[in-house]
Amino acid sequence: MAENDFDFNNQEEAEIAQILALQMNDRALAEHRAKMPTGPSLEECDACGAEIPEARRIAAPGCTMCITCQEISEKRKRINGF
């Protein structure tokens, strides 16, 4: 086997690995998007009752909590593992 063949195989394997990594990333993003709420956002936070700013409702369609409550909820999920 010539050294050029070895270099070609390494390059080819690197390209395949990069394609697989991109596919895995695309799948992870699709799964994350599927879990995101959709539809109209609430005007008041489900958790504390505070007003949800219009900018947040536009940026995060389907949001049900203010930023503070959403952050607390996400931290609890990370700590509890779900």
N, C-alpha and C positions, 0 to 999 in steps of 0.2 A: 504494500500500500504506500503510495507516494505521500509526501508531506502535504501537497496541495489537496489531496483527497481528504486528509484529516481535517484541514482547515475548512474545507467545504462542508463536511459533516457537522463540525462544530457550529458553523454559521447557520446551517439549516436547522439544527436542533435549537439554537437560540431563537430563531424566527418562529419555530413551532411553539416554543415555550411562551414567547411574547403573545402569539395569537391565543393560546389557551388562557393566559392571564387576562387578556382583554375580554374573552368570552365569559370568564368567571366574574369579572367586574360587571359586565353587562347584566348577567343573571342576578347578582347581588343588588344592583340598582333597581332592577325590575321587581324583585321581591320587596324591597323597601318601599317603592312607589305603590305597590299593591296594598301595603299595610296602612298607607296614609289615608286619612279621612278625605272624603270628597263631598261635594254639594255645598250648600250655603253655610257660611260660618255663623256662629252665634254672636249676638251683639253683647251678651253678658256671659262672663265666665261661669261654666258649670260648677266649678269647685268653690269659688269665693264670691261670685256675684258681681265682681268688678266689671266695668265696661271694657270690652276688647276693642282696642283702637282700630279704626278703619284700615290703616296701613297694614296691620297684621292680618286682618280679615282678607285683604286683597292678596297679600304675599303668601298666605297659608290657607287656601280655600278649604273649607270644612273644619276649621279650627273650632274647638269647643272650650278652650281654656286660655286665660291670659298668659303672657310669657312667664311670669313668676310661677304660676301653678303648673305650667307645662314643664318648666325646668325641674321643679320638685318631683313631679310625676316621673320624669325620665331618670332622675337620680335614684328614686326608689326602685324603679325597674332594674337599673344596673346593679344596685346593691342586692336585691332579691333574686336576680338572675332571670328575670322574665319581663 
